[in-house]
Amino acid sequence: MARSTLISTVLTLIILSVFSACSKHAYPGSERGTIRYPSPPDTARFQFLTRYGASTDFTGKQSKFKTFIAGEQEALPINKPYGITLHQSKIFIVDPEIAGLELIDLEKNTFEYFLPSGKGRLLLPINCNFDMDGNLYVSDVEREQVVIFDKDLKYAGEIGGEENFKPTDVSIGGDTIYITDPKNNRINAYNRKSRKLLFSFPENASVGDENWLYNPMNLHVAGGHIYVTDFGNSRVKIFHQDGTFFRSVGSYGRRPGQFVRPKGIAVDHDLNLFVVDAGFQNVQVFNEAGQLLMFMGGPYHGPGDMYLPANVIVDYNHLSFYQKFVDPEYQLEYLIFVTNQYGPDKVNVYGKIRPK
């Protein structure tokens, strides 16, 4: 009788663990209700959708009993993320604390650490990006190189090492690779195939000039322009892809439309500009003309807020994975991912929405 009771208990616990796994994508911020920006009664433009902090947010909650029975691992944390990008069905999160990346497969609901060894070993990675051939570029400030991995994540080479530079971000526009170099107050442009330096900019600039880069941190290539967050000048500076200066957005200050600690940057298809400010702990949104539209986030008090945000990306290719989180009265247009270096919510996911 005791043996029968034990078997029944075991089966019940296994069934409960399966149901727990099936609910892994339940909306995690429901205690605050649906979070929209701007707040009602204004028409919502963005909605906070979900947040991630560990492997169990993708692979399902697991009990110690399930771990014992199935031999599965305990939760793996997202530690201190900075850069983030999406490629095919995967999220790639650059995590300086583990000297590697977290890889999340949205289709398979898997989570793993990418910790390359040998020539591809990372020391202090900050940001990453993909080219049109599926090669992964990781900027590593301690190696003073951008390390390249092929579509199978095998080491494929590097940029830098001979030059004395500090690569903090990398973005690809066509056959040109653009890399920020705050150590030398410039952006370097390389040929994507030969990996040879083509030119650097700004040219003929001095401290105090409008086009001078005091501390370029992050960049994004879109619409024939290169958008750069100048951390040392509290502005976003925009250049043509040949390196000539176009204009700047924002200034130092604590009013809306100004910056204190600008970091990550992204641009949508309408050339709206998203800028992370680690000082305000939010993302400000500007239109193509550089006029402030609104902001998302704020100092952390719960879901939807930010805790030392670092980077932001816009994504149009993975809407199907997040449609279930969207208010049914709205249509999802694209996704915004924001990394937070502290707090429980290491990756926030927002959606650009419009009324149906």
C-alpha positions as CSV (number, residue, x, y, z in Angstrom):
1,M,0.0,0.0,0.0
2,A,2.8,2.4,0.9
3,R,4.5,1.6,-2.4
4,S,1.3,2.4,-4.3
5,T,1.0,5.7,-2.5
6,L,4.6,6.6,-3.3
7,I,4.0,5.9,-7.0
8,S,0.8,7.9,-7.0
9,T,2.6,10.9,-5.3
10,V,5.5,10.7,-7.8
11,L,3.1,10.7,-10.8
12,T,1.2,13.6,-9.4
13,L,4.3,15.7,-8.9
14,I,5.5,14.9,-12.4
15,I,2.2,16.0,-13.8
16,L,2.3,19.3,-11.8
17,S,5.8,20.0,-13.0
18,V,4.7,19.5,-16.7
19,F,1.9,22.0,-16.2
20,S,4.3,24.4,-14.6
21,A,6.6,24.1,-17.6
22,C,3.6,24.7,-20.0
23,S,2.9,28.0,-18.2
24,K,6.4,29.4,-18.5
25,H,5.3,32.3,-20.8
26,A,2.5,33.5,-18.5
27,Y,2.6,37.3,-18.4
28,P,5.0,38.1,-15.5
29,G,4.0,41.6,-14.8
30,S,0.3,41.0,-14.2
31,E,0.5,42.3,-10.6
32,R,0.8,45.8,-12.1
33,G,-1.8,45.3,-14.8
34,T,-1.2,46.1,-18.5
35,I,1.6,48.6,-18.6
36,R,1.4,51.1,-21.5
37,Y,3.2,54.2,-22.6
38,P,2.0,56.9,-22.5
39,S,-0.4,56.1,-19.6
40,P,-4.2,56.3,-20.1
41,P,-6.2,58.3,-21.1
42,D,-3.6,59.1,-23.8
43,T,-3.5,56.6,-26.8
44,A,-0.9,54.0,-26.1
45,R,2.1,53.8,-28.4
46,F,4.1,51.1,-26.6
47,Q,3.3,48.3,-24.2
48,F,5.5,46.4,-21.8
49,L,5.2,42.8,-22.8
50,T,7.5,40.6,-20.6
51,R,10.8,40.3,-18.8
52,Y,13.6,37.8,-18.5
53,G,16.1,37.1,-15.7
54,A,17.2,33.5,-15.9
55,S,17.0,30.3,-17.9
56,T,13.7,29.2,-16.2
57,D,11.9,32.1,-17.9
58,F,12.4,30.1,-21.2
59,T,12.8,26.5,-20.2
60,G,10.0,26.4,-17.5
61,K,9.9,26.5,-13.8
62,Q,11.4,23.5,-12.2
63,S,11.3,22.1,-8.6
64,K,14.1,20.4,-6.8
65,F,12.0,17.2,-7.2
66,K,11.9,17.5,-11.0
67,T,15.7,18.2,-11.0
68,F,16.2,15.0,-8.9
69,I,14.0,12.8,-11.1
70,A,14.9,14.2,-14.6
71,G,18.5,15.2,-13.9
72,E,17.9,18.7,-15.1
73,Q,20.1,21.7,-14.2
74,E,19.2,24.4,-11.8
75,A,18.3,27.9,-13.2
76,L,21.1,29.7,-15.0
77,P,21.0,33.5,-14.5
78,I,21.4,36.3,-16.9
79,N,24.1,38.0,-15.0
80,K,25.1,41.6,-16.1
81,P,24.0,42.0,-19.7
82,Y,25.0,44.8,-22.0
83,G,24.7,44.1,-25.7
84,I,21.8,42.3,-27.3
85,T,20.7,41.2,-30.8
86,L,18.4,38.7,-32.4
87,H,19.3,36.4,-35.3
88,Q,16.9,33.8,-36.8
89,S,15.0,32.5,-33.7
90,K,17.7,33.3,-31.1
91,I,18.4,36.1,-28.7
92,F,22.1,36.8,-28.2
93,I,22.9,38.6,-24.9
94,V,26.5,39.8,-24.3
95,D,27.4,39.4,-20.6
96,P,30.7,40.9,-19.5
97,E,30.4,39.2,-16.1
98,I,30.7,35.7,-17.6
99,A,33.0,36.8,-20.4
100,G,30.6,35.3,-22.9
101,L,27.0,35.4,-24.1
102,E,23.7,34.0,-23.1
103,L,21.9,32.3,-26.1
104,I,18.1,31.9,-26.0
105,D,16.3,29.9,-28.6
106,L,12.7,31.2,-28.8
107,E,11.5,28.2,-30.9
108,K,13.0,25.5,-28.8
109,N,12.8,27.3,-25.4
110,T,16.4,26.6,-24.6
111,F,19.0,28.6,-22.8
112,E,22.7,28.2,-22.8
113,Y,26.0,30.0,-22.1
114,F,28.3,30.7,-25.1
115,L,31.9,30.7,-23.6
116,P,34.3,30.2,-26.5
117,S,37.8,29.0,-25.8
118,G,41.1,29.1,-27.7
119,K,41.5,31.9,-30.2
120,G,37.9,32.9,-29.8
121,R,38.1,33.3,-26.0
122,L,36.4,36.4,-24.8
123,L,37.8,38.6,-22.0
124,L,35.4,41.6,-21.6
125,P,32.8,41.5,-24.3
126,I,30.4,44.4,-24.5
127,N,28.3,44.4,-27.7
128,C,27.5,42.2,-30.7
129,N,26.0,42.2,-34.1
130,F,25.5,40.0,-37.2
131,D,26.3,40.6,-40.8
132,M,24.2,39.5,-43.8
133,D,26.0,36.1,-44.0
134,G,25.2,35.2,-40.4
135,N,28.7,36.0,-39.0
136,L,28.6,37.2,-35.3
137,Y,30.8,40.1,-34.4
138,V,31.6,40.6,-30.6
139,S,33.4,43.8,-29.4
140,D,35.8,43.0,-26.6
141,V,37.4,46.0,-24.8
142,E,40.0,43.9,-22.9
143,R,41.1,42.0,-26.0
144,E,41.0,45.3,-27.9
145,Q,39.5,43.4,-30.8
146,V,36.2,42.6,-32.4
147,V,36.1,38.8,-32.4
148,I,34.3,37.1,-35.3
149,F,32.4,33.8,-35.2
150,D,30.8,32.1,-38.2
151,K,27.2,30.9,-38.6
152,D,28.1,27.8,-36.5
153,L,29.6,30.0,-33.8
154,K,33.1,28.8,-34.6
155,Y,36.0,31.2,-34.3
156,A,36.5,32.9,-37.7
157,G,39.0,35.8,-37.0
158,E,39.2,39.2,-35.5
159,I,39.5,42.9,-36.2
160,G,42.1,44.8,-34.3
161,G,45.1,43.9,-32.3
162,E,47.6,45.8,-34.4
163,E,45.8,49.1,-33.9
164,N,45.8,50.6,-30.4
165,F,42.0,50.9,-30.0
166,K,39.1,50.1,-27.6
167,P,36.1,48.7,-29.5
168,T,32.9,49.2,-27.5
169,D,30.3,48.5,-30.3
170,V,30.1,47.2,-33.8
171,S,27.4,47.7,-36.5
172,I,27.4,46.7,-40.2
173,G,26.1,48.7,-43.1
174,G,26.3,46.8,-46.4
175,D,30.0,45.8,-46.9
176,T,31.3,48.2,-44.3
177,I,31.8,47.4,-40.6
178,Y,31.7,50.4,-38.2
179,I,33.4,50.1,-34.8
180,T,33.4,52.7,-32.0
181,D,36.8,53.6,-30.6
182,P,36.5,55.9,-27.6
183,K,40.2,55.5,-26.8
184,N,40.9,57.5,-30.0
185,N,37.7,59.5,-30.1
186,R,36.6,58.1,-33.4
187,I,34.7,55.5,-35.5
188,N,36.7,53.1,-37.6
189,A,35.3,51.8,-40.9
190,Y,36.5,48.4,-42.2
191,N,35.8,46.4,-45.3
192,R,33.6,43.5,-44.4
193,K,35.4,40.9,-46.5
194,S,39.0,41.9,-46.2
195,R,38.6,43.4,-42.7
196,K,41.0,46.1,-43.7
197,L,40.7,49.6,-42.3
198,L,39.0,51.9,-44.9
199,F,38.9,55.2,-43.0
200,S,38.2,56.7,-39.6
201,F,36.1,59.7,-38.6
202,P,35.5,62.4,-37.7
203,E,38.3,63.9,-39.7
204,N,39.9,67.3,-39.0
205,A,38.0,67.7,-35.8
206,S,39.2,69.1,-32.5
207,V,37.9,69.2,-28.9
208,G,34.9,71.6,-28.9
209,D,33.9,71.1,-32.5
210,E,30.3,69.9,-33.0
211,N,31.5,66.8,-34.8
212,W,34.1,65.8,-32.2
213,L,33.5,62.5,-30.4
214,Y,34.4,62.8,-26.7
215,N,33.5,59.2,-25.7
216,P,31.6,57.3,-28.4
217,M,30.0,54.3,-26.9
218,N,27.2,52.7,-29.0
219,L,26.3,53.1,-32.7
220,H,23.6,52.0,-35.1
221,V,23.6,52.2,-38.9
222,A,20.2,53.0,-40.6
223,G,18.8,55.1,-43.4
224,G,22.2,56.0,-44.8
225,H,23.4,57.4,-41.5
226,I,25.5,56.3,-38.5
227,Y,24.0,57.2,-35.1
228,V,26.5,57.4,-32.3
229,T,25.9,58.0,-28.5
230,D,28.6,60.3,-27.3
231,F,28.7,59.4,-23.7
232,G,31.3,62.1,-23.0
233,N,29.2,64.9,-24.5
234,S,25.7,63.6,-23.6
235,R,24.5,63.7,-27.2
236,V,23.6,61.5,-30.1
237,K,25.7,62.5,-33.1
238,I,24.7,61.5,-36.6
239,F,27.1,61.1,-39.5
240,H,26.6,60.2,-43.1
241,Q,28.0,56.7,-43.9
242,D,31.1,58.3,-45.5
243,G,31.9,59.8,-42.1
244,T,30.8,63.4,-42.7
245,F,28.9,65.0,-39.9
246,F,25.2,65.5,-40.2
247,R,23.7,66.8,-37.0
248,S,23.3,66.0,-33.3
249,V,20.3,65.2,-31.0
250,G,19.9,66.3,-27.4
251,S,22.3,67.9,-24.9
252,Y,23.4,67.5,-21.3
253,G,20.7,68.1,-18.7
254,R,17.9,66.6,-16.7
255,R,14.9,67.9,-18.8
256,P,13.0,65.6,-21.2
257,G,15.0,65.4,-24.5
258,Q,18.3,65.8,-22.7
259,F,20.8,63.1,-21.6
260,V,22.9,62.4,-18.5
261,R,24.4,59.0,-19.4
262,P,23.4,58.0,-22.9
263,K,24.4,54.4,-23.9
264,G,22.5,52.1,-26.2
265,I,20.8,53.3,-29.4
266,A,18.5,51.9,-32.0
267,V,16.4,53.2,-35.0
268,D,13.1,51.8,-36.4
269,H,12.0,51.7,-40.0
270,D,10.5,55.2,-39.7
271,L,13.8,56.5,-38.4
272,N,12.5,57.1,-35.0
273,L,15.4,57.1,-32.6
274,F,15.6,55.1,-29.3
275,V,18.2,56.2,-26.8
276,V,19.0,54.5,-23.5
277,D,19.9,56.8,-20.6
278,A,21.5,55.0,-17.6
279,G,21.1,58.2,-15.6
280,F,17.3,58.6,-16.2
281,Q,17.0,54.8,-16.3
282,N,14.7,55.0,-19.3
283,V,14.6,55.0,-23.1
284,Q,13.7,58.3,-24.8
285,V,12.1,58.2,-28.3
286,F,12.7,60.9,-30.9
287,N,11.3,61.3,-34.4
288,E,13.4,61.6,-37.5
289,A,13.8,65.4,-36.9
290,G,15.2,64.8,-33.5
291,Q,12.1,66.0,-31.6
292,L,11.3,64.1,-28.4
293,L,8.1,62.0,-28.7
294,M,8.0,60.1,-25.4
295,F,9.9,57.8,-23.1
296,M,9.5,54.3,-21.6
297,G,10.6,52.9,-18.3
298,G,12.0,54.8,-15.3
299,P,13.8,54.0,-12.0
300,Y,13.0,50.4,-11.0
301,H,9.9,49.8,-8.9
302,G,8.5,46.8,-10.7
303,P,7.9,45.3,-14.2
304,G,8.3,47.7,-17.0
305,D,10.8,49.8,-15.2
306,M,14.6,49.8,-15.7
307,Y,17.6,49.3,-13.5
308,L,20.8,50.7,-15.0
309,P,19.8,50.0,-18.6
310,A,22.6,49.5,-21.1
311,N,21.4,48.8,-24.6
312,V,18.3,48.7,-26.8
313,I,17.4,47.1,-30.1
314,V,14.4,47.1,-32.4
315,D,13.2,43.9,-34.0
316,Y,10.5,43.2,-36.6
317,N,11.2,39.5,-37.2
318,H,10.0,37.7,-34.0
319,L,6.5,39.2,-33.4
320,S,4.8,35.7,-33.4
321,F,6.6,34.9,-30.1
322,Y,5.2,37.9,-28.3
323,Q,1.8,38.5,-29.8
324,K,0.1,36.6,-26.9
325,F,1.3,39.4,-24.5
326,V,-0.3,42.2,-26.4
327,D,-3.6,43.9,-25.3
328,P,-6.2,42.4,-27.6
329,E,-7.4,45.9,-28.6
330,Y,-4.0,46.6,-30.1
331,Q,-1.9,45.4,-33.0
332,L,1.8,44.7,-32.5
333,E,4.1,46.5,-35.0
334,Y,7.6,45.7,-33.7
335,L,9.5,44.8,-30.6
336,I,11.9,46.7,-28.4
337,F,14.4,44.9,-26.2
338,V,16.3,46.6,-23.4
339,T,19.0,45.1,-21.2
340,N,19.3,46.0,-17.5
341,Q,22.6,45.4,-15.7
342,Y,21.0,45.2,-12.3
343,G,17.8,44.2,-10.7
344,P,15.6,41.1,-11.3
345,D,14.6,42.0,-14.9
346,K,17.7,41.7,-17.0
347,V,15.9,42.0,-20.3
348,N,12.7,43.9,-20.8
349,V,10.6,43.4,-23.9
350,Y,8.2,46.1,-25.1
351,G,6.0,46.3,-28.2
352,K,5.2,49.2,-30.5
353,I,1.4,49.0,-30.8
354,R,-1.5,50.7,-32.5
355,P,-5.2,50.4,-32.0
356,K,-6.9,47.8,-34.2
